Amino acid sequence: EALSRFLAGLGEENRRFFLRRYWYGESIAEIAEACDASSGRIRSSLFRTRAWLRRRLEEEGVFL
């Protein structure tokens, strides 16, 4: 539930990058090509999204 709430609160692009990487297991290069974005942009987005997720899970007491 916490993950679903987190994903619902993400912007469309960040959610797309996150799901393609961690749900579908696509590489950074595959995501960059499919989304017409640089690999650096994908990596930065994923780094920030993981940090947001960690903070959210800590706030909810799921991740300590």
Helices and strands as residue ranges (DSSP letters): H 2-9, H 12-22, H 28-35, H 39-59
